[in-house]
């Protein structure tokens, strides 16, 4: 079959909308017609600096859509099912067996290269292979081939075109609070960086009753958005020293918890130093490998913890339905983070993400319902 895909052919882009050929799915795979797909900073990192041999590639790893074809060995999914696509994992290694698929021994091979774990790809242009299994889905395309383990079945009554970011960015932000930190009601939390991941963490902190919820960023517009979504205090760290300000807001103690969504060494250190003891800082931000951070071991020795978190410590098949139930109950309003762009405007959407004029860009296809959200074309 044919699909329309956004192909990255050269470092820095732009992406080229190109008709590609989609190979038949393997027995454990499906073809999903994409309804909506988010733009994540992990995608942008590849656009800016693809690895050797990583071009041409179709990116995108926050897809949602309708199952159109099903391999012979796919359990529990049929044509017509609505699904959210998340990260890929093998399902058989020791960590997968321990219900830790986010730490699958094949995570990098299955998610970060653009190929299947055996090096193959389901997409071609003419006789040329095109990397088409980014995070096991490559969903910047009208159709995606994906393994059944990537898929989370969702109700057909839900706004399918909005659900893709639940598979990565929103899952990561919400999961770091609900799965990793698990704060008690009235616990204090500081969130460093309130883009889509940080705001998802903020929404989750509201769900569990954290107070205060302190948002830290260098962008006043983002801080205003954070306040509208439930931050009790905001700090522009380009104008005020965040550690001292956070301690002033917490009777000199610091917060019980903090979340770093940036990954820059000074930000990680501030997120750790703003804690009281004991306290836990979860870092989900990513800059590069290696990324050396200098910390005060004496501070950690007296009861502070720094923990790294991948994919919100979430098992997607369990966690995404939990988030959707919270959404239906009016408690997790992730749709307020989203701006819609027509798929044909993908390069404009990427520019909007770069310049900060959108919190979470989601690309939709022509037949997607609008759900009261403005669409850029």
KAJO-V965378 format. One line per field, one symbol per residue. ss: DSSP state (H for helix, E for strand, C for the rest). phi: phi as a letter, one per 40 degrees, with the letter a starting at -180 (. if undefined). Layout:
BEGIN
ss = ???
phi = ???
END
This chain:
BEGIN
ss = CEEEEEEECCCCCCCEEEEEEECCCCCCEEEEEEEEEECCHHHHHHHHCCCCCCCCEECCCCEEEEEEEECCCCCCCCCCCEEEECCCCCCCCHHHHCCCHHHCCCHHHHHCCCCCCCCCCCEEECCEEEECCHHHCCCCECEEEEEHHHEEEECCCCCHHHCHHHHCHHHHHHHHHHHHHCCCCCCCEEEECCCHHHHHHHHHHHHCCCCCEEEEECCHHHHHHHHHCCCCEEEECCCCCHHHHHHHHCCCCCEEEEEECCCCHHHHHHHHHCEEEEEEEEECCCCCCCCCCCCCHHHHHCCEEEEECCHHHCCHHHHHHHHHHHHHCCCCCHHHHEEEEEHHHHHHHHHHHHHCCCCEEEEECCCCCCCCCCEEC
phi = .bacbcbcbadggccbcbcbcbccccdcbbbbcccaacbbccccccdcaccdgcbcabcgabcaabcbbbccbccgbbdgccbbbbccacgbccccccgbccbdcbdcccbbchbcccgcacbabgbbcbcbbcfgafccacbbcacccccbcbcccccdcccdcccaccdcccccccbccfccdgccabbcgbccccccccccccdcgcacbbbbabbcccccccccchccabbcccbbcccccccccbfgcgccbabcbbgcdccdccccccccbcabbbbbcbbabcacbcbcccccdchcbbbcbbfgfbcdcccccccccccccgbbcccccbbcbcdcbdcccccccccgcbcbcbcbbdccccfgbcbcb
END
